[in-house]
Amino acid sequence: MSFLAKTGVLFENFLGISGFDIYWYGVLIAFGFLLAFINTSFLCKKRGYPSDLTVDMLIICIIGAIVGARTYYVIFQWKSYFVPGDIIATIGKIIDIRQGGLAIYGGIIGCVIGLSFYAWRKKYNWFSLLDVCAGSLALGQAIGRWGNFFNQEAHGALVENTSLQFFPYAVYLDSPKGTEPAGWYQATFFYESLWCFLIFAVLCLLFFKQKYYGQITLTYLALYGFERGIVEWLRTDQLTIGSVPVSAILSIVLCISATITLLILAIKKYKQEIPFYND
């Protein structure tokens, strides 16, 4: 990681403005949103939706993702943001997202809430909107996880066995966040990035064979929940209640619930008419 002038920073003092840094994390998230937008636009066209729908959903998801991701993180790290007797300082620390502190599950929840309200107002099928976004979400996550690499965070335990000190099992970090020393750590960010790319591929294939609204969304929840329910236990920076990693428990619940629902619908051979346009 020594090739970085400053941990996590792509451009330091951008445009000559002191203290105005461009972070890799923000650039990667923006790039993820761009590719997600392109993919969702393509899928919406295949479903016969108007072209402006994707723009509406992008705006909703950007706002929902930021607010949701920050809220989720702050809730479980409240002690780090609360300034006793100073509400202004507390609010200032909460809204200062340039210092990090975003949780993907909160972002997902924020997007779902936003899209739910939008679907209700516009009279769209709620699951249909989630379906065209699910694969794009996985793609965005796959790209965004590399922001953790540049920030030297979201890693696993220190790898002291020299025979395991190789990428992709581990990654060398010279300035990991927290109090950890420089060294080789389990590359949990990469495990999730690779898995999310695979989820994206699976959901893209499933899109053209979809049997009912919600099938793609449920498949995403089952696959992502499975991976996150395992990898989250390996990380050293989980959001916890006591000693229990919140996201790991949520992942397991989502995975089991989605899998059971998919199996029940498969057994019942449930099917809906799904519009598809080749033009």
C-alpha positions, 0 to 999 in steps of 0.5 A, spaced: 500 500 500 506 504 500 504 507 493 499 511 496 501 518 498 495 518 503 491 512 505 485 512 501 486 518 497 486 518 489 488 526 489 490 530 495 489 537 495 485 537 489 485 543 484 490 546 489 485 546 494 488 545 501 485 539 505 480 537 499 482 530 497 479 525 492 478 519 495 478 512 492 472 510 496 468 515 493 470 514 486 469 507 486 462 508 489 461 513 483 463 508 478 459 503 481 453 507 481 454 509 473 455 501 471 449 500 475 445 505 472 447 503 465 445 496 467 438 498 470 437 502 464 438 496 459 433 491 463 428 497 464 428 497 456 427 490 456 421 490 461 418 496 457 419 501 462 419 509 460 426 511 459 426 516 465 424 511 470 432 509 471 433 516 472 428 517 477 430 510 481 438 513 480 436 519 484 432 515 489 437 510 490 443 515 491 439 519 496 436 512 500 443 509 500 447 515 503 442 516 508 440 509 510 448 507 510 450 512 514 444 511 519 445 504 520 452 505 521 451 511 526 446 507 530 451 501 532 457 506 533 453 511 537 458 512 542 463 514 536 458 520 534 455 523 540 458 529 543 455 530 550 452 536 551 453 539 544 447 537 539 451 541 534 457 537 534 454 531 534 450 532 528 456 535 525 460 528 526 454 524 523 453 528 517 461 528 515 461 522 511 468 524 508 471 520 514 468 514 513 462 510 516 457 507 511 454 500 512 451 497 505 445 494 509 443 500 511 444 503 504 440 497 501 434 498 506 434 506 504 434 504 497 428 499 498 424 504 502 425 509 497 423 505 491 417 502 495 414 509 496 416 511 488 412 504 486 406 506 490 406 513 488 407 511 480 403 505 481 409 500 479 409 493 481 414 493 487 418 487 486 418 488 478 422 495 480 427 491 485 428 486 480 431 490 475 435 493 481 438 487 484 443 485 479 446 492 478 446 492 486 451 486 486 455 489 481 456 496 485 457 492 491 463 488 487 466 495 485 465 498 491 468 493 496 475 495 493 474 502 496 475 498 503 482 495 500 484 502 499 482 505 505 485 499 508 479 496 512 474 491 512 479 486 512 480 479 516 484 477 522 492 477 521 495 472 517 501 469 521 502 463 517 507 465 512 505 459 507 498 463 507 501 470 506 499 471 498 493 474 495 487 473 494 487 469 500 490 475 504 493 482 502 498 486 505 496 492 509 502 497 511 497 502 515 490 498 517 485 502 520 485 501 528 490 499 532 492 493 528 500 493 526 502 492 518 502 485 515 498 480 512 490 480 513 485 476 510 482 479 504 475 479 506 473 485 501 476 481 495 472 475 498 465 479 497 467 483 491 468 476 487 462 473 490 458 479 488 461 479 481 458 472 481 451 474 483 451 479 478 452 474 473 447 469 475 442 474 476 443 477 469 442 470 466 436 469 471 433 475 468 431 472 461 428 466 464 424 469 470 418 466 472 415 471 477 416 478 480 420 478 486 424 471 483 431 475 482 430 479 488 429 473 493 435 470 489 440 476 490 438 476 498 439 468 498 446 468 495 448 475 498 446 473 505 449 466 504 456 469 503 455 475 508 453 470 513 460 467 513 465 472 511 462 477 516 464 473 522 472 473 519 472 481 519 475 485 525 471 491 524 463 488 525 458 493 527 456 489 533 450 488 539 454 486 545 459 481 541 454 479 536 456 482 529 449 485 527 450 484 519 452 477 520 445 475 523 441 479 518 445 476 513 443 469 515 436 471 517 435 473 510 438 468 506 434 462 510 428 466 509 429 468 501 431 460 500 425 458 503 420 462 499 424 460 493 423 453 494 416 454 496 414 457 490 418 452 486 415 446 489 408 450 487 411 451 480 408 459 481 409 463 475 407 470 472 406 473 465 413 477 465 413 482 459 419 482 455 421 486 449 427 485 444 427 492 441 
